């Protein structure tokens, strides 16, 4: 089983702690979006770029998912089942 970076959970009870996997690809894309929006804010002096960048970064981070090498996934397009697909 591959080792993925994990984030500590926010549980207050130590015995109920669980580790959340971190998708490094979506996190790096989200970080790039935030850096780009921060740069545009500095250049244009308009705070709307940072607000939009944070929203876009959250959407990117939540929407990109990685499938493990042994998993199969159900593919839906426009609400219709296209079939089961494996990784790759």
C-alpha positions, 0 to 999 in steps of 0.5 A, a space after each residue: 500500500 503506498 504511503 500518502 502524506 496525511 493531515 492530522 484530524 481536528 478531533 478533540 478526543 485523542 483516541 478518536 484521531 484519524 488521518 486524512 489523506 492529502 492529494 498533493 496534485 490538487 494541493 499544488 494546483 490550488 497553491 498555484 492559484 492562490 499565489 497567482 491571485 495574490 500576485 494579481 492583487 499586488 499588481 492591481 491593488 484590488 482585493 477581489 483577486 484574492 477572494 476569487 483565487 481562494 474560492 477557485 483554489 477550494 473548488 480545484 482542491 475539492 474536485 480533483 480526486 486520485 484513484 488508487 491503483 487497485 480501485 475501479 470507479 463508476 464513470 457518469 457523464 451527464 447523469 448516465 452511467 458510462 461503465 466501470 473504469 480502472 486506473 489509467 
